Amino acid sequence: MNNNQDALPSGVVARFLNFVERVGNKLPDPAVIFLFAMLLIWFLSWWFSSVSFDAIDPRTGEAIIINNMLASDSLATFLSSMVKTFTGFAPLGVVLVAMLGVGVAEHSGFINTGLKLMLKVTPKKLLTPSIILVAIVSHTATDAGYVLVIPLAGVIFYASGRHPLAGIAAAFAGVSGGFGANFIPSGIDPLLQSFTQSAAQIINPAITINPLNNWAFASASSLFIVALGWYITDKIIEPRLQKTAVDGAKEDLPVFEDARSDEKRAFYIASTVMIAGLALLAFVSAPDDSAMRSSDGSLTNFSSPLMQSIVPLIFLLFWIPGTVYGFTVGTFKTSKDMIDAMSKAMSGMAYYIVMAFFCSLFIAAFSKSNLGALLAIEGAQLLKAMELPSAVTVVGIIFLTGFVNLFVGSSSAKWALLGPIFVPMLMQLGISPDLTQAAYRVGDSSSNIITPLMPYFPLVVVYCQKYVKGTGIGTLIAIMLPYSIAFMIGWSIFLLGYWALGIPLGLDANYVYPALAL
C-alpha cells in the first residue's frame, strides 16, 4: 500500500485511540451485543415498570409509563411478532434491495471501469474532500450513502493506492457524521420542521415554520464538514492506518489497470442507458400532476412516491447499466451469469442479515419499553432546570442530543420526543425554534458514527472486513472517534459563530423569539 501521508501520530491521542480499539475489539460480536442489550432492556423495563415518573410524555401529554417487557402479554407479543419485526426492519430492505443492483454493476465490471476512468481525471489530493462532499449530498436520497457511497469510497481509495479503511471512514463521516449538513433540500427538512412547528405552537398556536428554515446553515455546514473531515482523514486517520495491513481475499479486492478499449466502449454504452433512464425519470416527475409527486405537489416530501422509490431506483440505476455492460463486454454470457452476480452480492450480506435480526429485536424492545423516551425527557428536563445562559444552553442541547443519539438512532423519533421540550423551553428564553432545530441537527449527527446501536454501524464493519479481516467494533469506533469529537466541538463553535455573525439560518428563519425582537 503506497501512502504519502505524514508520519504516524504519536502521543496521547494515538495511545488513547489504540486503547479504544483494544477495548472495543474485546467486546462481543455486534449481534451478541444487540442480544445482551435487548435482555438488559427487558430487565430494566421490569425494574422500572413499578416506578411512577413525573416526566410528561410529549406524545401523549400524560406521565410516562415504562412497559414491562417481561410481562406475559409482552413476551407473547414478542414471539408472535418476531418475524414481522425482523422483516419490517427498514435498513434490512434498504440494504438488500440496493445491493442486488450494485452487485450486478460490480461483478459485471461496470463500476470497476467507471472508477478506472474517474481516477485518471481526479487528483489524488482531492479524493478525500470529493468523497465527503458526495457522501453529504447522498442524504438527499435517504439511505443511499450507506449502501452505495461508503463501500465505493473504500474501492476508490484502494484503487488510488491509499488505505481503503480511510476512504470508508471519510465517507461514513460525511454520510452519517455530517447528516445535518447538505446543500440540497431533502425529505429530512420538512420532516423535522413538522415536529418543530407543532412544538412551537404549544407556546404560540399561530406560529409557522418554513421547511427550509435551516437550509442556509446546512449548506454552510457542508463546507465546514468537508474541510474538517478532509483534515482528520489525511492527517490523523490515514497515517494511523499505515500499519494496518490489507489482508482481505484477493479475489474480492479491485484490481485496477488501464481500461481496455472494449471496456471503455461498454462503459459508455451502459452510461448512456443510465443517463437516458435518469432523463426519463426527470421527464415523468416534472409535470405538476406527476404520479411521482405527493398530494401537495412536492417531490422531496417523504410521502412523495419519488422519495418512497429511492431504493428501487438505486437498484435499477445500477442493475440496468450493469447488465448492459456485462453483456456488451462479455463478462455476462447468459442470464444465469447476471443472477450469479446478484447471488454473490447477497452472500456477502449474510453476516449483516444475522446482525440485523438481533438489532431489529433490540430496537423494538427499546422503543416499546419507553426507556428511550424516559432517557430523553429526563435529560431535557435536567438541562432546563440548570437555567444556563443562552449560548451555553444551545451547546447543552447539542451535547445532550448527541448523548441520547447513542441509544435512540432515529432522527425523527428523537425530535418527536425532544422537540416538544426543547422548543417551548428555549422560546421562553428568547431563542427561536429555528435555532433550536439547528442545534438539534448538529447533536443528532455528530455521534452517529461511534455507536454500534446505530442500525447501519454493523454494515460499515462488514465493509471494512472486506479489506481488513480483523476489523471489529473497537477498530471502527477508534477510527471514527476523532471525527465525532471534532464534529461535536467544531460544529458547535461553528454554529455559535454563525449565530454571532447573524447570518440567516434559512428561509423565514430567526435567531430570537419573538421575531420582532430582531
C-alpha positions in Angstrom: 0.0 0.0 0.0 1.6 3.3 -1.1 0.8 6.0 1.4 2.3 9.5 1.0 0.9 10.8 4.3 2.6 12.2 7.3 4.2 10.1 10.0 2.1 8.1 12.3 0.6 10.4 15.0 2.1 10.0 18.4 1.4 11.0 22.0 -1.8 11.0 24.0 -4.2 10.9 21.0 -2.6 7.9 19.4 -2.4 6.0 22.7 -6.0 6.8 23.5 -7.2 5.6 20.1 -5.2 2.4 20.4 -6.7 1.8 23.8 -10.3 2.4 22.5 -9.5 -0.1 19.7 -8.2 -2.8 22.0 -11.1 -2.5 24.4 -13.7 -2.2 21.7 -12.4 -5.3 19.9 -12.7 -7.3 23.1 -16.4 -6.7 23.1 -18.6 -9.5 21.9 -19.7 -9.7 18.3 -22.2 -6.9 17.4 -25.0 -9.5 17.1 -24.3 -10.7 20.6 -24.2 -7.1 21.9 -27.7 -6.5 20.5 -28.9 -9.7 22.1 -27.5 -8.7 25.5 -28.7 -5.2 25.1 -32.2 -6.5 24.5 -32.1 -8.7 27.6 -30.9 -5.7 29.6 -33.8 -3.6 28.3 -36.2 -6.4 29.4 -34.7 -6.4 32.9 -34.7 -2.6 33.2 -38.3 -2.4 31.9 -39.4 -4.9 34.6 -37.4 -3.0 37.3 -38.8 0.5 36.4 -42.3 -0.6 35.4 -43.3 -0.4 39.1 -41.9 3.1 39.4 -44.1 6.2 38.9 -42.5 9.0 37.0 -43.5 12.7 36.9 -42.0 13.2 33.5 -44.7 14.0 30.9 -44.6 12.2 27.6 -44.9 14.9 24.9 -46.5 12.4 22.6 -49.5 11.7 24.9 -49.5 14.6 27.3 -49.5 12.1 30.2 -47.0 10.9 32.7 -44.6 8.4 31.0 -45.1 4.8 31.9 -42.4 2.1 31.5 -43.9 -1.0 29.9 -42.7 -4.3 31.4 -41.3 -6.4 28.5 -41.1 -9.5 30.8 -44.9 -9.4 31.4 -46.6 -12.5 29.9 -48.6 -10.5 27.3 -45.4 -8.6 26.2 -43.5 -11.9 25.8 -46.4 -13.4 23.8 -46.4 -10.3 21.6 -42.6 -10.5 21.2 -42.8 -14.1 20.0 -45.8 -13.7 17.7 -44.3 -10.5 16.1 -40.7 -11.6 15.9 -40.8 -12.4 12.2 -42.7 -9.2 11.4 -40.2 -7.2 13.5 -37.3 -8.6 11.6 -38.7 -8.4 8.0 -40.1 -5.0 8.8 -36.7 -3.7 9.9 -36.2 -0.7 7.5 -32.4 -0.9 7.0 -32.6 -4.6 6.0 -34.8 -4.0 3.0 -32.8 -0.9 2.0 -29.5 -2.7 2.1 -30.6 -5.9 0.4 -32.6 -4.4 -2.5 -29.9 -1.8 -3.2 -27.1 -4.3 -3.1 -28.8 -6.6 -5.6 -28.4 -3.8 -8.2 -25.0 -2.7 -7.0 -23.8 -6.4 -7.1 -24.7 -6.7 -10.8 -22.9 -3.4 -11.6 -19.8 -4.5 -9.5 -19.4 -8.1 -10.8 -20.1 -7.2 -14.4 -17.2 -4.7 -14.2 -19.2 -1.6 -14.8 -18.2 0.1 -11.5 -14.6 -1.1 -11.9 -14.3 0.5 -15.3 -16.0 3.7 -14.2 -13.5 4.1 -11.3 -10.6 3.5 -13.7 -11.7 6.3 -15.9 -12.6 8.6 -12.9 -9.2 8.1 -11.2 -7.5 9.3 -14.4 -9.1 12.7 -14.1 -9.3 13.2 -10.3 -6.2 14.3 -8.5 -5.4 12.1 -5.5 -5.2 15.1 -3.3 -8.9 15.9 -3.9 -10.2 12.4 -3.4 -10.9 12.9 0.3 -13.0 16.1 0.0 -14.7 14.8 -3.1 -15.8 11.7 -1.3 -17.0 13.6 1.8 -18.9 16.0 -0.4 -20.6 13.2 -2.3 -21.4 11.5 1.0 -23.1 14.6 2.3 -25.2 15.1 -0.9 -26.3 11.5 -0.7 -28.6 12.4 2.2 -31.0 13.7 -0.5 -31.5 10.1 -1.5 -32.4 8.9 2.1 -30.1 5.9 2.9 -28.3 5.7 -0.4 -25.0 6.8 1.2 -24.8 3.8 3.4 -25.3 1.2 0.7 -23.5 3.0 -2.1 -21.1 5.8 -1.2 -19.4 4.2 1.7 -18.4 0.9 0.1 -17.4 2.7 -3.2 -15.2 5.0 -1.2 -13.2 2.0 0.1 -12.8 0.8 -3.5 -11.7 4.3 -4.7 -9.1 4.7 -2.0 -7.7 1.2 -2.6 -7.6 1.8 -6.3 -5.6 5.0 -5.8 -3.0 3.3 -3.6 -4.4 4.7 -0.4 -5.8 2.7 2.6 -9.4 1.6 1.9 -10.4 1.9 5.5 -9.6 5.6 5.3 -11.9 6.0 2.4 -14.7 4.2 4.2 -14.1 6.4 7.2 -14.3 9.6 5.2 -17.5 8.5 3.5 -19.0 7.3 6.8 -18.1 10.7 8.4 -19.9 12.5 5.5 -22.9 10.3 5.3 -23.6 9.8 9.0 -21.5 12.3 10.9 -22.5 15.1 8.6 -26.1 14.1 8.4 -27.3 17.6 9.4 -25.4 19.2 6.6 -26.5 19.4 2.9 -26.5 21.8 0.0 -29.7 20.2 -1.4 -33.0 20.3 0.5 -34.2 16.8 1.3 -37.0 14.9 2.9 -35.5 15.4 6.4 -36.1 19.2 6.2 -39.9 19.1 6.2 -39.9 16.1 8.5 -38.1 17.9 11.3 -40.0 21.2 10.5 -43.3 19.5 11.2 -42.2 18.5 14.7 -40.6 21.9 15.3 -43.8 23.7 14.3 -46.1 21.6 16.4 -43.8 22.0 19.4 -43.6 25.8 18.8 -47.4 26.0 18.7 -47.5 24.9 22.3 -46.4 28.5 23.1 -47.8 30.3 20.0 -50.6 28.5 18.2 -50.3 30.9 15.3 -46.6 30.4 14.6 -45.5 28.7 11.3 -42.1 27.3 10.5 -40.6 27.3 7.0 -39.5 23.7 5.9 -36.2 25.3 4.7 -35.6 27.2 8.0 -32.1 25.6 8.4 -31.1 25.4 4.7 -28.5 28.2 4.7 -26.9 26.8 7.8 -26.9 23.3 6.5 -25.3 24.5 3.2 -22.6 26.4 5.1 -22.1 23.4 7.4 -21.4 21.2 4.3 -18.3 23.3 3.5 -17.2 23.1 7.2 -17.7 19.3 7.4 -15.9 18.7 4.2 -12.9 20.8 5.3 -12.8 19.3 8.8 -13.3 15.7 7.6 -10.6 16.2 5.0 -8.1 17.3 7.6 -8.9 14.5 10.0 -8.8 11.8 7.3 -5.5 12.8 5.8 -3.7 14.0 8.9 -5.0 11.7 11.6 -6.8 8.6 10.3 -4.8 7.5 7.3 -1.4 7.9 9.0 -2.6 5.8 11.9 -3.8 3.1 9.4 -0.4 2.8 7.7 0.5 -0.2 9.9 -2.9 -1.9 9.3 -2.3 -4.5 6.6 -4.9 -5.0 3.9 -5.4 -8.8 4.2 -8.8 -9.3 2.5 -9.4 -12.1 0.0 -7.5 -11.0 -3.2 -10.3 -12.2 -5.5 -12.7 -9.8 -3.8 -10.4 -6.8 -4.0 -10.5 -4.5 -7.0 -7.6 -4.8 -9.5 -7.0 -1.6 -11.4 -5.2 -1.5 -14.7 -5.9 0.9 -17.6 -9.3 0.3 -19.1 -9.3 -1.7 -22.4 -10.9 -0.2 -25.5 -13.8 -2.7 -25.3 -14.3 -1.9 -21.6 -14.5 1.8 -22.4 -17.0 1.2 -25.2 -19.2 -1.0 -23.0 -19.0 1.6 -20.2 -20.1 4.5 -22.5 -23.0 2.4 -23.8 -24.1 1.4 -20.3 -23.7 5.0 -19.1 -25.8 6.3 -22.0 -28.5 3.9 -20.9 -28.2 5.1 -17.3 -28.4 8.8 -18.4 -31.4 8.0 -20.6 -33.1 6.4 -17.6 -32.5 9.4 -15.4 -33.8 11.7 -18.1 -36.9 9.6 -18.4 -37.4 9.8 -14.6 -37.0 13.6 -14.7 -39.5 13.8 -17.6 -42.1 11.7 -15.7 -41.6 13.6 -12.5 -41.6 17.2 -13.9 -45.4 17.7 -14.5 -47.3 19.3 -11.6 -49.7 16.3 -11.7 -47.0 13.7 -11.9 -47.7 10.4 -10.1 -44.3 10.8 -8.5 -45.4 13.8 -6.5 -47.1 13.8 -3.1 -50.6 15.1 -2.7 -49.3 18.6 -2.1 -47.3 18.5 -5.3 -43.9 18.1 -3.6 -41.2 15.8 -5.0 -38.9 16.0 -1.9 -41.5 15.3 0.8 -41.0 11.9 2.5 -44.6 10.9 1.5 -44.0 11.5 -2.2 -43.8 8.3 -4.4 -40.4 9.6 -5.7 -38.9 9.6 -2.2 -40.5 6.3 -1.4 -39.0 4.8 -4.5 -35.4 5.9 -3.9 -34.2 2.4 -3.0 -35.8 0.6 -6.0 -34.5 3.4 -8.2 -30.9 2.8 -6.9 -31.5 -0.9 -7.7 -32.5 -0.1 -11.3 -29.8 2.6 -11.7 -27.1 0.0 -11.2 -28.8 -3.2 -12.4 -29.8 -2.0 -15.8 -26.4 -0.4 -16.9 -24.6 -3.2 -15.1 -26.4 -5.8 -17.1 -25.9 -3.8 -20.4 -22.2 -3.5 -19.6 -21.9 -7.2 -18.8 -23.4 -8.5 -22.0 -21.6 -5.8 -24.1 -18.1 -6.5 -22.8 -18.7 -10.3 -22.4 -18.5 -10.8 -18.6 -22.1 -12.0 -18.8 -22.7 -14.7 -21.4 -26.2 -15.8 -20.2 -28.9 -14.5 -17.9 -27.6 -17.0 -15.3 -24.3 -15.0 -15.1 -26.3 -12.0 -14.1 -28.2 -13.9 -11.4 -24.9 -15.4 -10.1 -23.7 -11.8 -9.7 -26.7 -11.0 -7.6 -26.3 -14.1 -5.6 -22.7 -13.3 -4.9 -23.7 -9.9 -3.7 -26.2 -11.4 -1.3 -23.6 -13.9 0.1 -21.5 -11.0 1.3 -24.6 -9.7 3.2 -25.1 -12.9 5.2 -23.2 -11.6 8.3 -25.2 -8.3 8.2 -28.5 -10.2 8.0 -27.7 -12.0 11.2 -26.8 -8.8 13.0 -29.9 -7.1 11.6 -32.0 -9.8 13.1 -30.8 -9.1 16.7 -30.7 -5.3 16.0 -34.3 -5.2 15.0 -35.4 -7.0 18.1 -33.4 -4.7 20.4 -34.7 -1.5 18.8 -38.3 -2.8 19.0 -37.8 -3.6 22.7 -36.2 -0.3 23.5 -39.0 1.6 21.8 -41.9 -0.4 23.2 -40.5 -0.2 26.8 -40.4 3.6 26.7 -37.0 3.6 28.3 -35.6 5.6 25.4 -38.3 8.2 25.8 -37.7 8.4 29.6 -34.0 8.9 29.0 -34.6 11.8 26.5 -37.3 13.5 28.6 -35.4 13.4 31.9 -32.2 14.7 30.2 -34.1 17.6 28.7 -35.7 18.5 32.0 -32.3 18.4 33.7 -30.9 20.8 31.1 -33.9 23.1 31.6 -33.5 23.1 35.4 -29.9 24.3 35.1 -31.0 27.7 33.7 -27.8 28.3 31.8 -27.0 31.4 29.5 -28.5 31.1 26.0 -25.3 30.2 24.2 -24.4 27.6 26.9 -28.0 26.2 26.7 -27.7 25.8 22.9 -24.4 23.9 23.3 -26.0 21.9 26.1 -28.8 20.8 23.7 -26.2 19.8 21.1 -24.3 17.6 23.6 -27.5 16.1 25.2 -28.8 15.3 21.8 -25.5 13.6 20.9 -25.7 11.6 24.1 -29.3 10.5 23.6 -28.4 9.7 20.0 -26.1 6.9 21.2 -29.2 5.0 22.3 -32.0 6.3 20.1 -30.8 6.4 16.5 -33.8 7.7 14.6 -33.6 11.4 13.9 -37.4 11.9 13.7 -38.1 9.7 16.7 -35.7 11.7 18.9 -37.1 15.1 17.7 -40.6 13.9 18.4 -39.5 13.4 22.0 -37.1 16.3 22.5 -38.7 18.9 20.3 -41.8 19.5 22.5 -39.5 20.0 25.4 -36.6 21.9 23.8 -38.5 24.2 21.5 -41.0 25.7 24.0 -38.3 25.9 26.7 -36.0 27.9 24.5 -38.8 30.1 23.2 -39.4 31.2 26.8 -35.7 32.1 26.9 -36.0 34.2 23.7 -34.4 31.6 21.4 -36.2 30.8 18.2 -37.4 27.4 17.1 -35.2 27.7 14.0 -32.0 28.0 16.1 -33.1 25.2 18.4 -33.7 22.9 15.5 -30.3 23.8 14.0 -28.6 22.9 17.4 -30.5 19.6 17.4 -29.3 18.7 13.9 -25.7 19.2 15.0 -26.0 17.0 18.0 -28.1 14.4 16.1 -25.3 14.0 13.5 -22.1 14.1 15.5 -22.4 10.9 17.5 -23.9 8.7 14.8 -20.6 7.3 13.8 -19.4 6.0 17.2 -22.5 4.0 18.4 -22.8 0.3 17.5 -26.5 0.7 18.2 -26.9 2.7 15.0 -28.6 0.3 12.6 -26.0 0.8 9.8 -23.0 0.6 12.0 -22.6 -3.2 11.7 -22.9 -2.8 7.9 -19.9 -0.5 7.9 -18.0 -3.0 9.9 -18.7 -5.6 7.2 -17.4 -3.2 4.5 -14.2 -2.8 6.5 -13.8 -6.6 6.9 -13.7 -6.9 3.1 -10.2 -5.3 3.3 -9.0 -6.0 6.8 -10.4 -9.2 8.2 -9.8 -8.4 11.8 -11.8 -5.3 11.8 -14.1 -5.2 14.9 -16.3 -2.8 16.7 -13.4 -1.2 18.5 -11.5 -0.7 15.3 -14.3 1.2 13.7 -15.1 3.2 16.8 -11.4 4.2 17.2 -11.3 5.2 13.5 -14.4 7.3 13.8 -13.9 8.8 17.3 -11.7 11.7 16.1 -14.4 12.7 13.6 -17.1 12.5 16.2 -15.2 14.6 18.8 -14.1 17.2 16.2 -17.6 17.4 14.7 -19.3 17.8 18.1 -16.9 20.5 19.3 -16.1 22.2 16.0 -19.6 22.2 14.6 -20.9 23.7 17.9 -18.4 26.5 17.7 -19.3 27.0 14.0 -23.0 27.4 15.0 -22.2 29.9 17.7 -20.0 31.9 15.3 -22.7 31.7 12.6 -25.2 33.0 15.2 -22.8 35.7 16.4 -22.4 37.0 12.8 -26.2 37.0 12.3 -26.0 35.0 9.0 -29.5 33.8 8.1 -30.2 30.2 9.2 -32.6 29.6 6.3 -35.8 30.9 4.7 -38.0 32.9 7.1 -35.8 31.9 10.0 -34.9 33.9 13.1 -32.5 33.6 16.0 -34.7 35.1 18.6 -38.2 34.8 19.7 -40.4 36.7 19.2 -39.1 37.6 15.8 -39.9 41.2 16.2 -37.1 41.4 18.8 -34.7 41.4 15.9 
